[in-house]
Amino acid sequence: MELINRFKTYIAAEKLYQAGDKILLAVSGGVDSVVMAHLYKQAGIDCGIAHCNFQLRGAESVRDETFVTALANELGVPLHTIRFDTEAYATDKRVSIQVAARELRYAWLEETRIQHSYTFLATAHHMQDNVETVLMNFSKGTGIAGLHGILPRQQHLIRPLLFAQKEELVALAATNGWGFVEDSSNLTVKYTRNFFRHKVIPVIQETYPAVVPQMAASIDRFREAEQLYTEAVLRHKKRLLFQTGANYRVPVLKLQKTTPLQTLAWEIFKDFGCSPAQLPQVIDLLQSDPGRLVETTTHRIIRDRVWLLITPLEAQETPLIVIEKETGVVPVKGGTLKLKIRTSEGATIPTSPLMACLDLDTLQFPLLMRRWKQGDYFYPLGMRKKKKLSRFFIDQKLSLIQKENIWVLESAKRVVWIIGMRIDDRCKITPNTRDMLVLEWQPI
């Protein structure tokens, strides 16, 4: 009775159940999941059993399915079963058998939970499982999040046995005569978890016999420490990370003065595809010249004059947009270009950089609209000397992101307008102009 009371207390403390909830139990037939099924039945909680046959152990897999079917009948609860061709799935998806089994299992369990209106899916992870997870995370390298281990609840997934040690579950099954089956694959140490279970933890227990409950208590403290840590990180992010659409900015000077720099930089940039190996490169940008960048799997982090600019990687756009004389509207990424042909007589030349008036006789159709590229040049309005666009952008103090979003309008291989900025002097309106092309750029 002591374990069933602790079971109820743990469920209440972690808010894993409310009156009226219906729980789907993932039962393999092993002692952990069998005890979980009996505890739910004894607690009077509405539940059903789900069992996956991965068809990896021949007759043993069939034995497990038969056993779980009998258990569901004994407890008088609904049963949901499925058989997977796990090896075929692993081959098709090019993943390991373990990954294939996990993906198949959780996808089907979630489908079953939704289809049959179960509130939660429960798995039989216990205290040892949690300790193994933390040791594995710590060994392969982890932040503080890896030390909280297996959480009691993640959305619709709950783990109601994390309070219990393995030997307690085995003892309870023996006391009550609850049968179960053994999975022979649990005995091999070729799997990482089994290696920690059979080789690492027993060696630690030789010196620290109570290592499992002691680490479990530490894991609970880690969970609480993580909450405080997360709150502090969020406060720093509010003063260090600024969003504009899909782009973000981090002030260089503020980040340089932030302590602890490594930890907070990691918490900021890991959300933008930054790996641990790339973090030192990102921090080095704080001392670098403008224009240097680090490219992650999803973003580019660019050193600007006073900011680190974070912009998503995007697929290459269509390089050229052909504009005929009859074209009126050209929608593109970043805005819309509108075109009209009008007489110059009595016309007022607009001063807005978003509008341009070009002498129609100086243009040759079709025009081309494209992104600017290195080597482009033009004759800026009011100047008789040509200037490279790259130099013009430096004079205009444009950031790398701003430069990458610049469109140009080309006629007969000449840049006639840096859209939204400056026209070419050779195409300007003069007293001899009869008709003009009026262009309006409407940025998004």
WOUR-V717325 format. One record per helix or strand. SS is the DSSP state (H for helix, E for strand). FROM is the first residue (numbers start at 1). TO is the last residue. Records with the same first field share a line. If there is no record, write none. Layout:
SS: FROM-TO  FROM-TO
//
This chain:
H: 2-13  31-42  59-75  86-93  97-115  127-140  144-147  166-176  184-187  192-207  211-240  252-256  261-272  276-287  360-362  389-395  400-404  425-427
E: 23-26  47-53  78-83  120-122  126-126  153-154  157-158  161-161  242-244  247-251  293-295  299-303  307-312  321-323  329-332  335-343  355-359  367-371  377-378  380-380  387-388  407-411  414-418  422-424  435-443
//
